[in-house]
């Protein structure tokens, strides 16, 4: 039987020379790969007390919704700025090439809510750090973060001190 890592395709020199892009498309295209990913996330969360799964667009949606469904929890989307109607909370964070802003509905998180973040990739940790700050600003608590892939060389965990972080596949480099 194949392992989850067997479904991840490494594409050299994308999006620019010297980068090894870890493509998850094959994971979700192949029923067995998708099953391994979702089952892996569920296993990492089976002992965790939480109310909601949060996923950032777009790949956090791909993995977060089926995890929430399977575990009988609601799913809260985190979107790019300007994509959610109604009252939102926002958090800006730095990217290597600029600034990005994430938003969440203010009504989605209530004081005392416990959430888990599910996403495809932990790289520099900036996106996840911003989501944690959003949740905390609304009175919630992030009790675990789960990622399909971690690029250990980019030290994303360093931006998430005190946060329980689990990854299904880890690569030592960037």
C-alpha positions, 0 to 999 in steps of 0.5 A, spaced: 500 500 500 502 506 498 504 511 503 501 519 503 508 521 501 508 517 495 502 521 492 505 528 493 509 530 487 515 534 487 516 539 481 523 542 481 524 549 479 517 551 480 515 557 481 522 559 480 529 556 479 531 553 485 524 551 488 522 544 490 514 545 489 510 539 493 504 538 489 498 536 492 494 535 486 495 528 486 493 527 493 486 529 492 485 526 485 487 519 487 481 516 491 486 512 496 491 519 497 485 523 499 482 517 503 489 517 507 490 525 508 483 525 511 484 519 515 491 522 517 488 528 519 482 525 523 487 520 527 491 527 529 484 530 532 481 524 535 483 525 542 482 533 541 476 537 544 474 542 539 468 545 537 470 547 530 475 546 524 478 552 521 481 552 514 484 558 510 482 558 502 483 555 498 486 548 500 484 548 507 477 548 505 479 542 501 481 538 507 478 542 512 471 540 510 471 533 510 475 532 516 469 537 520 464 533 516 467 526 519 468 528 526 461 532 526 463 539 527 462 545 523 467 548 518 469 556 519 472 558 512 478 564 513 478 568 506 482 573 503 480 580 504 474 582 501 471 575 500 466 575 506 459 578 506 457 581 513 461 583 519 468 581 519 475 581 523 481 581 519 489 580 520 494 582 516 501 579 515 507 579 511 509 575 505 516 574 502 513 579 497 508 583 500 502 583 505 496 579 505 490 580 509 485 574 512 478 575 514 473 571 518 466 572 520 465 576 527 459 571 528 463 565 527 468 565 533 465 566 540 468 567 547 471 560 549 470 556 542 476 551 541 478 550 534 483 546 530 486 549 524 487 544 518 491 546 512 495 543 506 502 546 508 506 549 514 512 553 510 514 560 514 508 560 518 505 567 517 498 564 515 497 560 521 500 565 525 495 570 523 489 565 523 491 564 531 491 571 532 484 572 529 481 567 533 484 569 539 482 576 538 475 574 537 475 570 544 477 563 541 482 558 542 486 554 537 487 547 540 491 544 534 494 545 527 494 540 522 498 540 516 498 535 510 506 537 509 511 541 513 517 544 510 521 544 516 527 548 513 522 554 513 521 554 520 514 555 520 513 552 527 517 557 530 512 562 529 507 558 533 510 557 540 505 554 545 501 551 539 500 543 538 502 542 531 501 536 527 504 534 520 502 528 516 508 529 511 515 532 513 520 535 508 527 537 511 529 542 506 525 548 504 
